[in-house]
């Protein structure tokens, strides 16, 4: 970013007003720093003409919707939550191919958003797509759910799409967030992908497997809050493994732990936490989640691996 954060904000607000001189916009909020910065910019540009919304897709983390609502509320931004999990589970039922999952998630996401926009009489969507999302999609690494360029048909063409932080990488978004006075909890928040837990349950997603991963994610987040990780999360694998529970054979679920350091998500190295930390984390996972039979540690940097498994 060649502009200072102050110049960036001024320019972004001005451009948003020029693009949408009248009428309403819905702001797609996820609780991450990118979309929260967009919600604040939209609030500055449009005031009550901007409607921040949160789709509870069923693939979010535990209590995420309420936490995001509360945090945005502290910034004076009122969030409307739409519980639409059944739409997403229906769309993803029986799908195992990772790109197909991402595409169906995206089509459902924008289908629901377009309905909300129509309901509100909105003329535009504001979303927090950043440069890394665009780069990965254009390089055909994976279909980032919030990049519409390659498949514009998922969004009605008469509705504008405004992406005020599209030219920025994560560290720059964080600088702008700091300038806007967002609380440190937002700025430091570890990235969470738009399709959420759906791309961290390898293979078919079912409500039961997603719930297991949600519980594992909560434990991992609690136990790794003090690690210098860009991201630290579990992934539920498609394969099962033999184990032993209550002195009987148990063919249970396998979880992989993915802990990485990164500046901007374009590349990443593996984070090696102290052994004791891993031991106590694994002990807690195995104790609190009886469905598990094994926990693995992912040792692969990006490249060649991507950060998410799907
Ligand atoms: P990958 O897995 O491509 O991820 O190395 C790079 C960064 O992007 C996040 N990610 C996403 N973010 N929509 C997003 O907003 C998506 O569809 C998406 N997929 C991956 C990922 O968590 C990592 O920080």
Boltz pocket constraint, residues with backbone or C-beta under 6 A from the ligand:
constraints:
  - pocket:
      binder: B
      contacts: [[A, 132], [A, 133], [A, 136], [A, 141], [A, 142], [A, 143], [A, 144], [A, 145], [A, 146], [A, 191], [A, 192], [A, 193], [A, 194], [A, 195], [A, 231], [A, 265], [A, 266], [A, 302], [A, 305], [A, 306], [A, 307], [A, 308], [A, 309]]
      max_distance: 6.0
